[in-house]
C-alpha cells in the first residue's frame, strides 16, 4: 500500500467524520430594517424645500471667521478625537495581525552548547566527556484554511476598521456640533445681557421716581419696596448671564483642546441669521448614507456576520501543511562545525489534521455566541436607523414650532413697541406720567428678551438638525459588500 493511498484514505476518513459535531438548530433571528420603507411622518413630508444635505463645513453659512477658526482648532487639537483616531490605528493593526494567519508561517531555531555528560549516562558519548551539542532547524506551517475561517476573521477585522473609522467621523460631527451649540449659547447670553442691562436701567429709573414720590408723600412705602425688588432682581439676572458667558468661554476652550485662558481671547459672537427649514425629498436613503453612526452600525453587522462564518468553520476538520529541515550533531570527537554536514541533516514534509469529535459543546456554544452577537449588531443597526429618523423628525417639528412662536412673539413685540411709542408721546404731551412710559418700555424689552430666546433656540435646533442629517459626513454609503454581509451567515 503506497504512502499516497494511505494519506488520501486518512483525509477521506477525517472529512467523513465531520458531522460528529454540528451547528444544527442555531441560526440568526434578526433581519435588517429597510430605511426606505420607514414612514417619515407628517413633519418631514410637509417640510418644503430642495436644500442640499449639510456640507462638511455647514457652519460657514454663518460667515463668522472666529467660528471657522474654532472648528479648525477643535478638529486638530481635541483630545477626544485623538483618542478615537488611536482606536482606528489599533483596529488597522489588528486586521494586519489576523491577515498573517492566512499566510505561511516560518520559524527558525538554533541551539549551541558545550555539554558534559555524566559518567553513567547512556548512550554514547562516554561519560565524563565534554562535547559540542549543536542543532539548527527551520519549520514551515501553513493552514490551508479549507473552510475560510482565517479569511472570514480577516474580513471581519477589516469591517471593524471601517466601523471604527465611521465612529471617528461621528465623533468629529459631535465635536463640531458641541462647538457650534456652545458658540450660539454664548452669542445668546451676550444678547440677553444687553436686554437685561436695558431693563435694569429702566428699573433703576423707576426706583428713583418711586423713591422721590414716596419722599414727596405722593405714594407709599410699598411702591418703593416693589421697585427696589425689581431692580435687585434685574441685577441678579445680569450676574447670572455674565456667569453663563464665562462658562461658555471655558467650555469652548475645553472643546478645542486649549487651557481655560484661551476663552478670554474670544470676541463677542452674534447669533446666525434666521434658519429656513428645508430638507431633501429622499430623506430616509440619504440619512443612511450620511449619518456616520448608522454606517458604523452596518459595518459592525457585517463584521459580526464574518465572525459567524468563522465560528461555523470550527465544526469542520482542520488541515495544515507542515515541513521542517534541521541540522543536528552531538560530536564527542571534532569541532564546533561538525553539525554543518550532510550526515547531520534531517527533514520532514506532510499534512497535519484535526477533527472535532467531542468537545462537550464548546464549539456549539461559541457558534451560538457569534450568532447572538450578529443578531445584536443587526438589531443595533435597526435601532440606530429608527433613532436617526426620530431625531430628524423631532428636530424639524421643534423648528416648525419655534418658527410659529417666533412669528407670534414678533407680532407681540411690534404691539409693545407701538404702546411704548404712544406712552412716550403722551408723556411728552403731558397726557401720561413717566411711570407709564417705563412700564411700556419694560414690556417691550421683555418681548425682545423672548424673541432673543426663541432666536437662540432656533439656531441651536438648526445645529442639531445638521448633526441629525449627518453633518456632511464623508462616509462610504453602504457599499454592496457590506449590505450583503448577512449572506455570509450560515442559515
DRENVEXVEX-11730 format. One record per residue (C-alpha): residue in one letter; residue number from 1; y, x, z negated. Coordinates in steps of 0.25 Angstrom, whole numbers, plus 5000, padded with zeros to 4 digits. Each point is the difference from the previous one (the first is absolute). Layout:
N
[node A NUM [Y X Z]];
...
//
This chain:
491
[node X 1 [5000 5000 5000]];
[node X 2 [5013 5006 5004]];
[node X 3 [5012 5002 4991]];
[node X 4 [5009 4992 5010]];
[node X 5 [4990 4988 4998]];
[node X 6 [5000 5001 4985]];
[node X 7 [5015 5000 5000]];
[node X 8 [5001 4988 5009]];
[node X 9 [4990 4992 4992]];
[node X 10 [5007 5003 4987]];
[node X 11 [5013 4995 5006]];
[node X 12 [4994 4988 5004]];
[node X 13 [4994 4997 4987]];
[node X 14 [5013 5002 4993]];
[node X 15 [5007 4990 5009]];
[node X 16 [4989 4990 4999]];
[node X 17 [5002 5000 4985]];
[node X 18 [5015 4998 5000]];
[node X 19 [4998 4985 4996]];
[node X 20 [4996 5004 4986]];
[node X 21 [5014 4998 4995]];
[node X 22 [5009 4990 5007]];
[node X 23 [5014 4993 4999]];
[node X 24 [4994 4986 5003]];
[node X 25 [5008 4989 4994]];
[node X 26 [5013 5008 4998]];
[node X 27 [5011 4997 5010]];
[node X 28 [5015 4999 5000]];
[node X 29 [5006 4986 4997]];
[node X 30 [5015 5002 5003]];
[node X 31 [5007 4999 5014]];
[node X 32 [5013 5004 5005]];
[node X 33 [5011 4989 5000]];
[node X 34 [5008 4999 5013]];
[node X 35 [5015 5001 4998]];
[node X 36 [5003 4992 5013]];
[node X 37 [4993 4988 4994]];
[node X 38 [5008 4999 4988]];
[node X 39 [5010 4989 4999]];
[node X 40 [5014 5007 4998]];
[node X 41 [5006 4987 4994]];
[node X 42 [5013 4992 5003]];
[node X 43 [5009 5011 4994]];
[node X 44 [4996 5010 5011]];
[node X 45 [4998 4990 5011]];
[node X 46 [5014 4995 4998]];
[node X 47 [5007 5014 4999]];
[node X 48 [5007 5001 5014]];
[node X 49 [5002 5014 5007]];
[node X 50 [4994 5010 5008]];
[node X 51 [5003 5012 4992]];
[node X 52 [4992 5013 5001]];
[node X 53 [4992 5005 4988]];
[node X 54 [5007 5009 4991]];
[node X 55 [5002 5014 5005]];
[node X 56 [4996 5012 4992]];
[node X 57 [5014 5002 4996]];
[node X 58 [5004 4985 4998]];
[node X 59 [5010 5003 4989]];
[node X 60 [5009 5007 5011]];
[node X 61 [5005 4986 5004]];
[node X 62 [5009 5001 4988]];
[node X 63 [5007 5011 5006]];
[node X 64 [5001 5007 4986]];
[node X 65 [4999 5016 5002]];
[node X 66 [4998 5001 4985]];
[node X 67 [4988 4991 5000]];
[node X 68 [4994 5008 5012]];
[node X 69 [5001 5013 4993]];
[node X 70 [4994 4994 4988]];
[node X 71 [4988 4995 5008]];
[node X 72 [4998 5014 5006]];
[node X 73 [5001 5007 4987]];
[node X 74 [4990 4990 4994]];
[node X 75 [4989 5002 5010]];
[node X 76 [5002 5015 4999]];
[node X 77 [5001 5001 4985]];
[node X 78 [4992 4989 4994]];
[node X 79 [4989 5004 4990]];
[node X 80 [4993 4987 5003]];
[node X 81 [4999 5003 5015]];
[node X 82 [4996 5014 4997]];
[node X 83 [4988 4995 4992]];
[node X 84 [4996 4991 5010]];
[node X 85 [5000 5011 5011]];
[node X 86 [4991 5008 4991]];
[node X 87 [4990 4989 5000]];
[node X 88 [5000 5000 5016]];
[node X 89 [4998 5015 5000]];
[node X 90 [4988 4998 4990]];
[node X 91 [4994 4989 5009]];
[node X 92 [5001 5010 5012]];
[node X 93 [4993 5011 4993]];
[node X 94 [4989 4990 4995]];
[node X 95 [4998 4996 5014]];
[node X 96 [4998 5014 5005]];
[node X 97 [4991 5003 4989]];
[node X 98 [4991 4988 5004]];
[node X 99 [5000 5004 5014]];
[node X 100 [4994 5013 4996]];
[node X 101 [4987 4992 4997]];
[node X 102 [4999 4997 5015]];
[node X 103 [4999 5015 5004]];
[node X 104 [4989 5011 4997]];
[node X 105 [5001 5007 4987]];
[node X 106 [4997 5015 5000]];
[node X 107 [4999 5007 4986]];
[node X 108 [4998 5015 4998]];
[node X 109 [4994 5007 4988]];
[node X 110 [4998 5015 4996]];
[node X 111 [4994 5007 4988]];
[node X 112 [5000 5015 4998]];
[node X 113 [4994 5005 4987]];
[node X 114 [4994 5012 4994]];
[node X 115 [4988 4995 4992]];
[node X 116 [4991 5007 4990]];
[node X 117 [4986 4993 4998]];
[node X 118 [4993 5000 4987]];
[node X 119 [4987 5008 5000]];
[node X 120 [4991 4989 4999]];
[node X 121 [5006 4991 5011]];
[node X 122 [4992 4997 5012]];
[node X 123 [4999 5001 5012]];
[node X 124 [5006 5013 5005]];
[node X 125 [5009 5007 4999]];
[node X 126 [4994 5008 4988]];
[node X 127 [5006 4997 4986]];
[node X 128 [5010 5009 4995]];
[node X 129 [5006 5002 5014]];
[node X 130 [5015 4997 5004]];
[node X 131 [5001 4995 5014]];
[node X 132 [5010 4993 5009]];
[node X 133 [4998 4985 5001]];
[node X 134 [5008 4995 5012]];
[node X 135 [5001 4987 5008]];
[node X 136 [5009 4993 5009]];
[node X 137 [4999 4987 5007]];
[node X 138 [5007 4990 5008]];
[node X 139 [4996 4985 5000]];
[node X 140 [5004 4989 5009]];
[node X 141 [4999 4985 4997]];
[node X 142 [5005 4988 5009]];
[node X 143 [4999 4986 4996]];
[node X 144 [4996 4993 5013]];
[node X 145 [5007 4987 4995]];
[node X 146 [4991 4991 5008]];
[node X 147 [5005 4987 4993]];
[node X 148 [5015 5004 5001]];
[node X 149 [5002 5002 4985]];
[node X 150 [5009 5012 5000]];
[node X 151 [5008 4995 5012]];
[node X 152 [5003 4987 4993]];
[node X 153 [5005 5007 4988]];
[node X 154 [5009 5009 5008]];
[node X 155 [5005 4988 5008]];
[node X 156 [5002 4993 4986]];
[node X 157 [5008 5011 4995]];
[node X 158 [5009 5000 5013]];
[node X 159 [5003 4986 4998]];
[node X 160 [5004 5003 4986]];
[node X 161 [5009 5010 5005]];
[node X 162 [5007 4989 5008]];
[node X 163 [5000 4991 4989]];
[node X 164 [5007 5011 4991]];
[node X 165 [5010 5003 5011]];
[node X 166 [5003 4985 5000]];
[node X 167 [5002 5000 4985]];
[node X 168 [5010 5011 5002]];
[node X 169 [5008 4992 5010]];
[node X 170 [5000 4988 4991]];
[node X 171 [5004 5009 4988]];
[node X 172 [5012 5004 5009]];
[node X 173 [5004 4986 5004]];
[node X 174 [4999 4996 4985]];
[node X 175 [5009 5012 4996]];
[node X 176 [5010 4997 5011]];
[node X 177 [5000 4985 4995]];
[node X 178 [5003 5005 4986]];
[node X 179 [5011 5009 5004]];
[node X 180 [5007 4988 5008]];
[node X 181 [4998 4990 4989]];
[node X 182 [5006 5009 4990]];
[node X 183 [5011 5004 5009]];
[node X 184 [5004 4985 5003]];
[node X 185 [4999 4997 4985]];
[node X 186 [5010 5011 4997]];
[node X 187 [5009 4994 5011]];
[node X 188 [4999 4986 4994]];
[node X 189 [5003 5005 4986]];
[node X 190 [5012 5007 5005]];
[node X 191 [5005 4987 5007]];
[node X 192 [4997 4992 4987]];
[node X 193 [5008 5011 4992]];
[node X 194 [5012 4997 5009]];
[node X 195 [4998 4985 4997]];
[node X 196 [4998 5001 4985]];
[node X 197 [5012 5009 4999]];
[node X 198 [5009 4990 5007]];
[node X 199 [4994 4989 4992]];
[node X 200 [5002 5008 4987]];
[node X 201 [5015 5003 5004]];
[node X 202 [5002 4985 5002]];
[node X 203 [4993 4997 4986]];
[node X 204 [5010 5011 4994]];
[node X 205 [5012 4992 5006]];
[node X 206 [4994 4987 4995]];
[node X 207 [4998 5007 4986]];
[node X 208 [5015 5004 5000]];
[node X 209 [5005 4987 5004]];
[node X 210 [4992 4992 4989]];
[node X 211 [5004 5010 4989]];
[node X 212 [5014 4998 5004]];
[node X 213 [4999 4985 5000]];
[node X 214 [4993 5001 4986]];
[node X 215 [5011 5008 4995]];
[node X 216 [5010 4990 5005]];
[node X 217 [4992 4989 4994]];
[node X 218 [4997 4993 5013]];
[node X 219 [4985 5002 4999]];
[node X 220 [4990 5002 4988]];
[node X 221 [4991 5011 4996]];
[node X 222 [4988 4995 5007]];
[node X 223 [5006 5003 5014]];
[node X 224 [5004 5014 4997]];
[node X 225 [4986 5002 4994]];
[node X 226 [4993 4995 5012]];
[node X 227 [5009 5008 5009]];
[node X 228 [4996 5013 4992]];
[node X 229 [4985 4996 5001]];
[node X 230 [5001 4999 5015]];
[node X 231 [5008 5013 5001]];
[node X 232 [4990 5008 4992]];
[node X 233 [4988 4994 5007]];
[node X 234 [5006 5005 5013]];
[node X 235 [5001 5014 4994]];
[node X 236 [4985 4999 4997]];
[node X 237 [4997 4996 5015]];
[node X 238 [5008 5012 5005]];
[node X 239 [4993 5010 4991]];
[node X 240 [4986 4994 5004]];
[node X 241 [5004 5002 5014]];
[node X 242 [5004 5014 4998]];
[node X 243 [4987 5003 4994]];
[node X 244 [4992 4993 5011]];
[node X 245 [5008 5010 5010]];
[node X 246 [4996 5012 4992]];
[node X 247 [4986 4996 4999]];
[node X 248 [5000 4998 5015]];
[node X 249 [5005 5014 5002]];
[node X 250 [4989 5006 4992]];
[node X 251 [4989 4992 5007]];
[node X 252 [5005 5004 5013]];
[node X 253 [5000 5015 4995]];
[node X 254 [4986 4998 4996]];
[node X 255 [4995 4993 5013]];
[node X 256 [5006 5012 5008]];
[node X 257 [4993 5010 4992]];
[node X 258 [5013 5006 4993]];
[node X 259 [5005 5001 4986]];
[node X 260 [5009 4990 4993]];
[node X 261 [5013 5007 5003]];
[node X 262 [4997 4997 5015]];
[node X 263 [5004 4986 4998]];
[node X 264 [5014 5004 4996]];
[node X 265 [5003 5005 5014]];
[node X 266 [4997 4986 5006]];
[node X 267 [5013 4993 5005]];
[node X 268 [5001 4985 4999]];
[node X 269 [4992 4992 5010]];
[node X 270 [5003 4987 5007]];
[node X 271 [4990 4988 5002]];
[node X 272 [4995 4999 5014]];
[node X 273 [5005 4989 5010]];
[node X 274 [4993 4986 4999]];
[node X 275 [4986 5000 5005]];
[node X 276 [4995 4992 5011]];
[node X 277 [4986 4995 4998]];
[node X 278 [4992 5002 5012]];
[node X 279 [4985 5003 5002]];
[node X 280 [4991 5003 5013]];
[node X 281 [4992 4988 5005]];
[node X 282 [4986 5007 4998]];
[node X 283 [5002 5003 4985]];
[node X 284 [4985 5001 4996]];
[node X 285 [4996 5010 5010]];
[node X 286 [5012 5009 4999]];
[node X 287 [4999 4999 4985]];
[node X 288 [4986 5006 5000]];
[node X 289 [5005 5011 5010]];
[node X 290 [5012 5004 4992]];
[node X 291 [4996 4999 4985]];
[node X 292 [4994 5013 4995]];
[node X 293 [4993 4994 4989]];
[node X 294 [4993 4990 5009]];
[node X 295 [4996 5011 5009]];
[node X 296 [4995 5009 4989]];
[node X 297 [4991 4989 4994]];
[node X 298 [4994 4998 5014]];
[node X 299 [4997 5015 5001]];
[node X 300 [4994 4999 4986]];
[node X 301 [4991 4989 5005]];
[node X 302 [4996 5009 5012]];
[node X 303 [4997 5011 4991]];
[node X 304 [4991 4991 4991]];
[node X 305 [4992 4996 5012]];
[node X 306 [4997 5014 5003]];
[node X 307 [4995 5002 4986]];
[node X 308 [4991 4988 5001]];
[node X 309 [4994 5007 5013]];
[node X 310 [4998 5013 4992]];
[node X 311 [4993 4993 4988]];
[node X 312 [4991 4993 5010]];
[node X 313 [4996 5013 5006]];
[node X 314 [4994 5004 4987]];
[node X 315 [4989 4991 5002]];
[node X 316 [4994 5008 5012]];
[node X 317 [4993 5013 5000]];
[node X 318 [5009 5013 4999]];
[node X 319 [4996 5011 5010]];
[node X 320 [5007 5014 4999]];
[node X 321 [4998 5012 5009]];
[node X 322 [4998 5013 4992]];
[node X 323 [4999 5014 5004]];
[node X 324 [5001 5013 4993]];
[node X 325 [4999 5015 5003]];
[node X 326 [4998 5011 4989]];
[node X 327 [4998 5015 4997]];
[node X 328 [4994 5004 4987]];
[node X 329 [4994 5013 4995]];
[node X 330 [4994 5005 4987]];
[node X 331 [4999 5015 5002]];
[node X 332 [4993 5009 4990]];
[node X 333 [5002 5011 5010]];
[node X 334 [5012 5001 5008]];
[node X 335 [5015 4998 5000]];
[node X 336 [5010 4989 4999]];
[node X 337 [4999 4996 5015]];
[node X 338 [4985 4997 5001]];
[node X 339 [5002 4985 5000]];
[node X 340 [5007 5002 5014]];
[node X 341 [4987 5000 5007]];
[node X 342 [4992 4991 5009]];
[node X 343 [4989 5000 4990]];
[node X 344 [5010 4994 4990]];
[node X 345 [5004 4989 5009]];
[node X 346 [4996 4985 4998]];
[node X 347 [5004 4987 5006]];
[node X 348 [4997 4985 5000]];
[node X 349 [5004 4988 5009]];
[node X 350 [4996 4986 4997]];
[node X 351 [5004 4986 4996]];
[node X 352 [5001 4994 4986]];
[node X 353 [4999 4986 4998]];
[node X 354 [5001 4990 4988]];
[node X 355 [4996 4985 4999]];
[node X 356 [5005 4990 4990]];
[node X 357 [4988 4994 4994]];
[node X 358 [5003 4995 4986]];
[node X 359 [5014 5003 4993]];
[node X 360 [5000 4989 4990]];
[node X 361 [5011 4992 5008]];
[node X 362 [5010 5011 5001]];
[node X 363 [5002 4999 5015]];
[node X 364 [5001 4985 5000]];
[node X 365 [5010 5001 4988]];
[node X 366 [5008 5010 5008]];
[node X 367 [5000 4991 5012]];
[node X 368 [5003 4988 4992]];
[node X 369 [5013 5007 4995]];
[node X 370 [5004 5004 5013]];
[node X 371 [4999 4986 5006]];
[node X 372 [5007 4995 4988]];
[node X 373 [5011 5010 5002]];
[node X 374 [5001 4996 5014]];
[node X 375 [5002 4985 4997]];
[node X 376 [5010 5004 4990]];
[node X 377 [5008 5008 5010]];
[node X 378 [5000 4988 5010]];
[node X 379 [5004 4990 4989]];
[node X 380 [5011 5010 4996]];
[node X 381 [5005 5001 5015]];
[node X 382 [5000 4984 5000]];
[node X 383 [5007 4999 4987]];
[node X 384 [5011 5010 5005]];
[node X 385 [5002 4993 5013]];
[node X 386 [5002 4986 4993]];
[node X 387 [5009 5007 4990]];
[node X 388 [5008 5006 5011]];
[node X 389 [5002 4987 5007]];
[node X 390 [5003 4993 4987]];
[node X 391 [5011 5011 4997]];
[node X 392 [5006 4998 5013]];
[node X 393 [5001 4985 4999]];
[node X 394 [5005 5001 4986]];
[node X 395 [5011 5009 5003]];
[node X 396 [5004 4992 5013]];
[node X 397 [5000 4988 4991]];
[node X 398 [5009 5007 4990]];
[node X 399 [5010 5005 5011]];
[node X 400 [5001 4986 5005]];
[node X 401 [5003 4994 4986]];
[node X 402 [5010 5011 4997]];
[node X 403 [5007 4997 5014]];
[node X 404 [5001 4986 4996]];
[node X 405 [5005 5003 4986]];
[node X 406 [5010 5010 5006]];
[node X 407 [5006 4990 5009]];
[node X 408 [5002 4990 4989]];
[node X 409 [5006 5011 4991]];
[node X 410 [5009 5004 5011]];
[node X 411 [5005 4986 5001]];
[node X 412 [5002 4999 4985]];
[node X 413 [5008 5013 5000]];
[node X 414 [5009 4994 5011]];
[node X 415 [5002 4988 4992]];
[node X 416 [5003 5009 4987]];
[node X 417 [5010 5008 5008]];
[node X 418 [5007 4988 5005]];
[node X 419 [5001 4995 4986]];
[node X 420 [5006 5013 4995]];
[node X 421 [5010 5000 5011]];
[node X 422 [5004 4986 4997]];
[node X 423 [5001 5004 4985]];
[node X 424 [5008 5012 5003]];
[node X 425 [5010 4992 5009]];
[node X 426 [5001 4990 4989]];
[node X 427 [5003 5010 4990]];
[node X 428 [5011 5006 5008]];
[node X 429 [5006 4986 5003]];
[node X 430 [5000 4997 4985]];
[node X 431 [4989 4989 5001]];
[node X 432 [4989 5007 4993]];
[node X 433 [4998 5010 4989]];
[node X 434 [4996 5014 5002]];
[node X 435 [4987 4997 4992]];
[node X 436 [4996 4991 5011]];
[node X 437 [5002 5012 5010]];
[node X 438 [4991 5009 4991]];
[node X 439 [4989 4989 4999]];
[node X 440 [5000 4998 5015]];
[node X 441 [5000 5015 5003]];
[node X 442 [4988 5002 4990]];
[node X 443 [4992 4989 5007]];
[node X 444 [5003 5007 5014]];
[node X 445 [4996 5014 4994]];
[node X 446 [4987 4994 4995]];
[node X 447 [4996 4994 5013]];
[node X 448 [5003 5014 5006]];
[node X 449 [4990 5005 4990]];
[node X 450 [4990 4990 5004]];
[node X 451 [5002 5003 5015]];
[node X 452 [4998 5015 4997]];
[node X 453 [4987 4998 4992]];
[node X 454 [4995 4992 5012]];
[node X 455 [5004 5010 5010]];
[node X 456 [4993 5011 4992]];
[node X 457 [4988 4992 4999]];
[node X 458 [4999 4997 5015]];
[node X 459 [5002 5015 5002]];
[node X 460 [4988 5003 4990]];
[node X 461 [4992 4989 5007]];
[node X 462 [5002 5006 5013]];
[node X 463 [4996 5014 4995]];
[node X 464 [4987 4993 4995]];
[node X 465 [4998 4994 5014]];
[node X 466 [5001 5013 5006]];
[node X 467 [4989 5005 4991]];
[node X 468 [4991 4988 5002]];
[node X 469 [5001 5002 5015]];
[node X 470 [4995 5014 4999]];
[node X 471 [5013 5008 4999]];
[node X 472 [4998 5005 5014]];
[node X 473 [4987 5007 4996]];
[node X 474 [4995 5008 5012]];
[node X 475 [4985 4998 4997]];
[node X 476 [4989 4998 5010]];
[node X 477 [4998 4985 5001]];
[node X 478 [4986 4997 4999]];
[node X 479 [4993 5009 5010]];
[node X 480 [4987 4995 5007]];
[node X 481 [4992 5010 4992]];
[node X 482 [5005 4995 4987]];
[node X 483 [5000 4985 5003]];
[node X 484 [4985 5001 5004]];
[node X 485 [4996 5008 4987]];
[node X 486 [4993 4988 4994]];
[node X 487 [4990 5002 5012]];
[node X 488 [4995 5012 4993]];
[node X 489 [4995 4993 4989]];
[node X 490 [4985 4996 5001]];
[node X 491 [4997 4985 4999]];
//
